[in-house]
Amino acid sequence: MMRIAILGGGCPNCIRLEENTRKALSLLGMEATIEKVTNMDDIMAYGVMRTPALAINGEVKSSGKVLSPEQIAELLKK
């Protein structure tokens, strides 16, 4: 199963990124495990300097911005 990580401290943008990710999964009819990574050491281990960030199966796809559900859907299709 696909694993998605939302990296960030729980700020409003992090919450919005998670909501948009759930919408994108719904649009595509896909399922995935969504994990919230809030510990700064764990976030740094991904090589992320700006949050919120989105990682799919361990690979960072976006950082420092909130992607739309449509943008996330495009990443999930790949």
N, CA, C and O atoms as a MOPAC input file, in Angstrom:
PM7 MOZYME 1SCF
protein

 N      0.83900 1    -1.18800 1     0.00000 1
 C      0.00000 1     0.00000 1     0.00000 1
 C      0.88200 1     1.24800 1     0.00000 1
 O      1.95200 1     1.27200 1     0.60700 1
 N      0.41100 1     2.27200 1    -0.68800 1
 C      1.13200 1     3.53300 1    -0.75400 1
 C      1.18900 1     4.16800 1     0.62700 1
 O      0.23000 1     4.11100 1     1.39700 1
 N      2.34500 1     4.77900 1     0.92700 1
 C      2.53300 1     5.45600 1     2.20500 1
 C      2.80900 1     6.92800 1     1.93400 1
 O      3.72700 1     7.27400 1     1.19100 1
 N      1.99800 1     7.79200 1     2.54700 1
 C      2.14100 1     9.23400 1     2.36700 1
 C      2.46200 1     9.85900 1     3.71400 1
 O      1.81800 1     9.55900 1     4.71900 1
 N      3.46200 1    10.72900 1     3.72400 1
 C      3.83100 1    11.43400 1     4.95400 1
 C      3.58700 1    12.92600 1     4.75200 1
 O      4.01200 1    13.51600 1     3.75900 1
 N      2.89300 1    13.51800 1     5.71700 1
 C      2.70200 1    14.96600 1     5.77100 1
 C      3.69800 1    15.46300 1     6.81100 1
 O      3.58900 1    15.12600 1     7.99000 1
 N      4.65800 1    16.25300 1     6.38400 1
 C      5.72300 1    16.71500 1     7.26900 1
 C      5.44900 1    18.14800 1     7.69800 1
 O      5.31300 1    19.04600 1     6.86600 1
 N      5.37200 1    18.34700 1     9.00300 1
 C      5.14600 1    19.69000 1     9.52700 1
 C      4.69200 1    19.64300 1    10.96600 1
 O      4.28600 1    18.59900 1    11.47500 1
 N      4.76600 1    20.77700 1    11.60600 1
 C      4.48100 1    20.85700 1    13.03200 1
 C      3.01400 1    20.91800 1    13.41800 1
 O      2.70000 1    21.05300 1    14.60000 1
 N      2.11300 1    20.82300 1    12.45900 1
 C      0.69100 1    20.88100 1    12.77600 1
 C      0.08500 1    22.25000 1    12.55600 1
 O     -0.99000 1    22.54700 1    13.07700 1
 N      0.76900 1    23.09500 1    11.78300 1
 C      0.26600 1    24.44200 1    11.49100 1
 C     -0.94400 1    24.34700 1    10.56200 1
 O     -1.20800 1    23.28100 1    10.00600 1
 N     -1.67800 1    25.44200 1    10.38800 1
 C     -2.84400 1    25.41200 1     9.49000 1
 C     -2.51000 1    24.93300 1     8.06900 1
 O     -3.30900 1    24.23100 1     7.45100 1
 N     -1.33900 1    25.30900 1     7.55300 1
 C     -0.95600 1    24.85600 1     6.21100 1
 C     -0.73200 1    23.34600 1     6.17200 1
 O     -1.05600 1    22.69300 1     5.18000 1
 N     -0.18500 1    22.80000 1     7.24000 1
 C      0.02800 1    21.35000 1     7.32000 1
 C     -1.31900 1    20.62700 1     7.32600 1
 O     -1.48600 1    19.59700 1     6.67200 1
 N     -2.25400 1    21.16800 1     8.05800 1
 C     -3.59300 1    20.57600 1     8.13800 1
 C     -4.26800 1    20.64300 1     6.77000 1
 O     -4.91700 1    19.68600 1     6.34900 1
 N     -4.11600 1    21.77000 1     6.07900 1
 C     -4.71800 1    21.92500 1     4.75400 1
 C     -4.09200 1    20.96300 1     3.74400 1
 O     -4.78600 1    20.42100 1     2.88400 1
 N     -2.77200 1    20.75200 1     3.85300 1
 C     -2.10400 1    19.81500 1     2.95300 1
 C     -2.63200 1    18.39600 1     3.17400 1
 O     -2.83600 1    17.64500 1     2.22000 1
 N     -2.84800 1    18.04100 1     4.43700 1
 C     -3.40300 1    16.71100 1     4.72300 1
 C     -4.82100 1    16.59400 1     4.15400 1
 O     -5.16100 1    15.57800 1     3.54900 1
 N     -5.64300 1    17.62100 1     4.34300 1
 C     -7.01000 1    17.59700 1     3.80900 1
 C     -6.99600 1    17.46100 1     2.28900 1
 O     -7.76900 1    16.68800 1     1.72300 1
 N     -6.11100 1    18.21600 1     1.62700 1
 C     -6.02000 1    18.15900 1     0.16900 1
 C     -5.52200 1    16.79600 1    -0.30200 1
 O     -5.92900 1    16.31100 1    -1.35700 1
 N     -4.64400 1    16.18400 1     0.48100 1
 C     -4.15400 1    14.84700 1     0.13500 1
 C     -5.29200 1    13.83800 1     0.21700 1
 O     -5.43400 1    12.98400 1    -0.65800 1
 N     -6.08900 1    13.93500 1     1.25200 1
 C     -7.24400 1    13.02600 1     1.38900 1
 C     -8.23900 1    13.23300 1     0.23800 1
 O     -8.81300 1    12.26700 1    -0.26500 1
 N     -8.44400 1    14.49100 1    -0.17900 1
 C     -9.33300 1    14.77700 1    -1.30900 1
 C     -8.77900 1    14.17400 1    -2.59500 1
 O     -9.52400 1    13.60300 1    -3.39200 1
 N     -7.47000 1    14.30200 1    -2.79200 1
 C     -6.83900 1    13.75500 1    -4.00100 1
 C     -6.99100 1    12.23800 1    -4.05200 1
 O     -7.28200 1    11.67800 1    -5.10800 1
 N     -6.79800 1    11.58200 1    -2.93100 1
 C     -6.97000 1    10.12800 1    -2.87900 1
 C     -8.40700 1     9.75200 1    -3.21600 1
 O     -8.65500 1     8.78800 1    -3.94000 1
 N     -9.34100 1    10.51700 1    -2.68800 1
 C    -10.75100 1    10.27000 1    -2.94600 1
 C    -11.08400 1    10.46200 1    -4.43100 1
 O    -11.80500 1     9.65500 1    -5.01800 1
 N    -10.55800 1    11.53400 1    -5.03400 1
 C    -10.78200 1    11.80200 1    -6.45400 1
 C    -10.31100 1    10.64200 1    -7.32600 1
 O    -10.94600 1    10.30200 1    -8.32500 1
 N     -9.19700 1    10.04600 1    -6.93500 1
 C     -8.60200 1     8.96200 1    -7.71600 1
 C     -9.12600 1     7.58500 1    -7.32300 1
 O     -8.84400 1     6.59300 1    -7.99600 1
 N     -9.89000 1     7.52500 1    -6.22900 1
 C    -10.36700 1     6.23300 1    -5.74700 1
 C     -9.24000 1     5.36400 1    -5.22600 1
 O     -9.29100 1     4.13800 1    -5.31800 1
 N     -8.21400 1     6.01400 1    -4.67500 1
 C     -7.04200 1     5.29600 1    -4.16400 1
 C     -7.07300 1     5.25600 1    -2.64400 1
 O     -7.73000 1     6.06200 1    -1.98600 1
 N     -6.33700 1     4.28900 1    -2.11300 1
 C     -6.14800 1     4.21300 1    -0.66800 1
 C     -4.66900 1     4.33700 1    -0.37200 1
 O     -3.82200 1     3.93900 1    -1.17100 1
 N     -4.37800 1     4.88800 1     0.77400 1
 C     -2.99200 1     5.03700 1     1.21000 1
 C     -2.97100 1     5.20100 1     2.71700 1
 O     -3.96300 1     5.59500 1     3.33000 1
 N     -1.83200 1     4.89500 1     3.30000 1
 C     -1.61000 1     5.16500 1     4.70800 1
 C     -1.04700 1     6.57300 1     4.81000 1
 O     -0.03100 1     6.88500 1     4.19000 1
 N     -1.70500 1     7.42500 1     5.59000 1
 C     -1.23900 1     8.80200 1     5.77000 1
 C     -0.66500 1     8.93000 1     7.17500 1
 O     -1.32200 1     8.63300 1     8.17200 1
 N      0.57600 1     9.38000 1     7.21600 1
 C      1.29000 1     9.54500 1     8.48100 1
 C      1.62900 1    11.02200 1     8.65200 1
 O      2.07200 1    11.67800 1     7.70900 1
 N      1.41800 1    11.53700 1     9.85400 1
 C      1.81200 1    12.91300 1    10.16300 1
 C      3.16800 1    12.85800 1    10.85900 1
 O      3.32100 1    12.19200 1    11.88300 1
 N      4.14500 1    13.55700 1    10.30100 1
 C      5.47900 1    13.61700 1    10.88000 1
 C      5.65800 1    15.02000 1    11.44400 1
 O      5.77500 1    15.98800 1    10.69200 1
 N      5.67800 1    15.12700 1    12.77700 1
 C      5.74800 1    16.44100 1    13.41700 1
 C      7.08300 1    16.69000 1    14.12500 1
 O      7.41400 1    17.83500 1    14.43100 1
 N      7.84100 1    15.64000 1    14.38400 1
 C      9.12200 1    15.77400 1    15.07000 1
 C     10.14300 1    16.38800 1    14.11400 1
 O     10.37200 1    15.86700 1    13.02300 1
 N     10.75300 1    17.49400 1    14.53000 1
 C     11.68800 1    18.20700 1    13.64600 1
 C     12.87900 1    17.35900 1    13.22700 1
 O     13.34700 1    17.48400 1    12.09500 1
 N     13.38300 1    16.49800 1    14.10700 1
 C     14.50000 1    15.62300 1    13.73600 1
 C     14.07800 1    14.66300 1    12.62100 1
 O     14.83900 1    14.40800 1    11.68800 1
 N     12.86500 1    14.14000 1    12.73000 1
 C     12.35400 1    13.23200 1    11.69800 1
 C     12.14000 1    13.97500 1    10.37700 1
 O     12.41800 1    13.43800 1     9.30500 1
 N     11.64600 1    15.20500 1    10.46200 1
 C     11.44400 1    16.01800 1     9.26200 1
 C     12.78700 1    16.30200 1     8.59500 1
 O     12.91600 1    16.20200 1     7.37500 1
 N     13.77700 1    16.65400 1     9.39900 1
 C     15.12200 1    16.92700 1     8.87100 1
 C     15.73100 1    15.68300 1     8.22800 1
 O     16.50600 1    15.79300 1     7.27800 1
 N     15.38700 1    14.50600 1     8.73800 1
 C     15.90600 1    13.25800 1     8.17500 1
 C     15.43900 1    13.07200 1     6.72900 1
 O     16.10200 1    12.39400 1     5.94400 1
 N     14.31200 1    13.66500 1     6.38400 1
 C     13.82700 1    13.63300 1     4.99500 1
 C     14.57800 1    14.64700 1     4.12600 1
 O     14.43800 1    14.63700 1     2.90300 1
 N     15.37100 1    15.52000 1     4.75100 1
 C     16.07300 1    16.56600 1     4.02000 1
 C     15.20700 1    17.78900 1     3.76800 1
 O     15.51800 1    18.60700 1     2.90300 1
 N     14.11800 1    17.91700 1     4.52400 1
 C     13.17400 1    19.01800 1     4.33600 1
 C     13.56400 1    20.18500 1     5.23500 1
 O     13.77800 1    20.01600 1     6.43500 1
 N     13.65200 1    21.37000 1     4.63800 1
 C     13.96700 1    22.58000 1     5.39700 1
 C     12.74900 1    23.48200 1     5.57100 1
 O     12.71300 1    24.32100 1     6.47000 1
 N     11.74300 1    23.30000 1     4.69600 1
 C     10.53800 1    24.13900 1     4.76100 1
 C      9.30600 1    23.24400 1     4.78000 1
 O      9.18100 1    22.30600 1     3.99300 1
 N      8.40400 1    23.55800 1     5.69700 1
 C      7.16500 1    22.79400 1     5.78400 1
 C      6.00400 1    23.69300 1     5.38300 1
 O      6.15600 1    24.91400 1     5.40200 1
 N      4.87100 1    23.14700 1     5.02600 1
 C      4.58000 1    21.72500 1     5.02100 1
 C      5.24600 1    21.03200 1     3.84100 1
 O      5.56900 1    21.65600 1     2.82900 1
 N      5.44300 1    19.72800 1     3.99600 1
 C      6.03600 1    18.94200 1     2.92500 1
 C      5.22800 1    17.66600 1     2.75200 1
 O      4.55100 1    17.19900 1     3.66800 1
 N      5.32400 1    17.12000 1     1.54800 1
 C      4.60300 1    15.90200 1     1.19900 1
 C      5.60300 1    14.88200 1     0.69700 1
 O      6.38000 1    15.16500 1    -0.21600 1
 N      5.58900 1    13.68500 1     1.29400 1
 C      6.44800 1    12.59700 1     0.83400 1
 C      5.56200 1    11.41400 1     0.47100 1
 O      4.63600 1    11.06400 1     1.20300 1
 N      5.85900 1    10.80900 1    -0.66400 1
 C      5.12600 1     9.63200 1    -1.12300 1
 C      6.10600 1     8.47300 1    -1.17900 1
 O      7.11400 1     8.52800 1    -1.88400 1
 N      5.79600 1     7.42300 1    -0.42700 1
 C      6.67100 1     6.24600 1    -0.33200 1
 C      8.11600 1     6.63300 1    -0.02200 1
 O      9.05800 1     6.09400 1    -0.60300 1
 N      8.27000 1     7.57900 1     0.90400 1
 C      9.59200 1     7.96700 1     1.37600 1
 C     10.30000 1     9.01800 1     0.53600 1
 O     11.37600 1     9.48000 1     0.91500 1
 N      9.72200 1     9.40500 1    -0.59500 1
 C     10.34600 1    10.38900 1    -1.47300 1
 C      9.60900 1    11.72100 1    -1.36500 1
 O      8.40100 1    11.79300 1    -1.59200 1
 N     10.34900 1    12.77500 1    -1.01500 1
 C      9.75200 1    14.10800 1    -0.87100 1
 C      9.36100 1    14.62400 1    -2.25400 1
 O     10.18700 1    14.69800 1    -3.16400 1
 N      8.07900 1    14.98100 1    -2.39000 1
 C      7.55300 1    15.46700 1    -3.66700 1
 C      7.32700 1    16.97200 1    -3.66400 1
 O      7.29400 1    17.59900 1    -4.72300 1
 N      7.17100 1    17.55600 1    -2.47500 1
 C      6.89300 1    18.98500 1    -2.36900 1
 C      7.26800 1    19.46100 1    -0.97600 1
 O      7.10700 1    18.73300 1     0.00300 1
 N      7.77100 1    20.69200 1    -0.89400 1
 C      8.01200 1    21.27900 1     0.42800 1
 C      7.83000 1    22.78400 1     0.34800 1
 O      8.09500 1    23.41100 1    -0.67700 1
 N      7.36500 1    23.35200 1     1.46900 1
 C      7.22200 1    24.79200 1     1.57300 1
 C      5.95900 1    25.36800 1     0.97700 1
 O      5.80900 1    26.58900 1     0.91800 1
 N      5.02400 1    24.50000 1     0.52100 1
 C      3.78300 1    25.02700 1    -0.03800 1
 C      2.66300 1    24.01000 1     0.14200 1
 O      2.89700 1    22.82500 1     0.37800 1
 N      1.43800 1    24.51400 1     0.02200 1
 C      0.25200 1    23.66800 1     0.10600 1
 C     -0.20000 1    23.37800 1    -1.31600 1
 O     -0.64700 1    24.27900 1    -2.02700 1
 N     -0.08500 1    22.13600 1    -1.72600 1
 C     -0.53200 1    21.73700 1    -3.05400 1
 C     -2.04700 1    21.57400 1    -3.06500 1
 O     -2.65200 1    21.23700 1    -2.04700 1
 N     -2.65300 1    21.81500 1    -4.22200 1
 C     -4.09700 1    21.60800 1    -4.38000 1
 C     -4.36300 1    20.10300 1    -4.50500 1
 O     -3.44600 1    19.33400 1    -4.79000 1
 N     -5.60400 1    19.68800 1    -4.29500 1
 C     -5.93000 1    18.27700 1    -4.50000 1
 C     -5.56500 1    17.79500 1    -5.90800 1
 O     -5.11600 1    16.66200 1    -6.08200 1
 N     -5.75800 1    18.65100 1    -6.90400 1
 C     -5.43700 1    18.27600 1    -8.28500 1
 C     -3.93500 1    18.09300 1    -8.48200 1
 O     -3.51200 1    17.17000 1    -9.17800 1
 N     -3.13000 1    18.96000 1    -7.88000 1
 C     -1.67500 1    18.82400 1    -7.97700 1
 C     -1.21200 1    17.52600 1    -7.30500 1
 O     -0.34900 1    16.81900 1    -7.82600 1
 N     -1.78900 1    17.23200 1    -6.16100 1
 C     -1.42200 1    16.01300 1    -5.44000 1
 C     -1.84600 1    14.78200 1    -6.24200 1
 O     -1.11100 1    13.79700 1    -6.31600 1
 N     -3.03500 1    14.84700 1    -6.83900 1
 C     -3.51500 1    13.73300 1    -7.65900 1
 C     -2.53500 1    13.42900 1    -8.78700 1
 O     -2.28900 1    12.26300 1    -9.09400 1
 N     -1.97300 1    14.46400 1    -9.40700 1
 C     -0.98400 1    14.25900 1   -10.47900 1
 C      0.25400 1    13.52200 1    -9.95300 1
 O      0.79400 1    12.64300 1   -10.62400 1
 N      0.69300 1    13.88800 1    -8.75400 1
 C      1.85300 1    13.21300 1    -8.15600 1
 C      1.52900 1    11.76000 1    -7.82700 1
 O      2.37700 1    10.88100 1    -7.97900 1
 N      0.31000 1    11.51100 1    -7.37900 1
 C     -0.08200 1    10.15900 1    -6.98700 1
 C     -0.22400 1     9.22800 1    -8.19400 1
 O     -0.04300 1     8.01600 1    -8.07100 1
 N     -0.54400 1     9.78800 1    -9.34200 1
 C     -0.70800 1     8.97200 1   -10.55400 1
 C      0.61500 1     8.41600 1   -11.05200 1
 O      0.64000 1     7.38600 1   -11.72500 1
 N      1.71000 1     9.08100 1   -10.73200 1
 C      3.03500 1     8.69300 1   -11.25100 1
 C      3.56200 1     7.44600 1   -10.59000 1
 O      4.66000 1     6.99200 1   -10.91500 1

